[in-house]
Amino acid sequence: MNILQEIAGREAPIEHAEAPASEVPITYASVDKARRLFGYDPQTSIREGLQATWNWFQDLDEHDG
């Protein structure tokens, strides 16, 4: 959230709530298998990706008025 708030230039209200029963309590997501099998090597940091996404939405909003 801190990165998103910095990119947006405003503070977001954060509400803490209990996770629904269907929520996975932990994830082991990893790109290791893709790296090993396909040579996948991501080059975009989370900050760069979020900034690009924010910019895209801002541009979209400007065009839609």
Long-range contacts (C-beta under 8 A, 24 or more apart in sequence): 3-46, 3-47, 3-50, 4-50, 4-54, 7-47, 7-50, 7-51, 7-54, 8-54
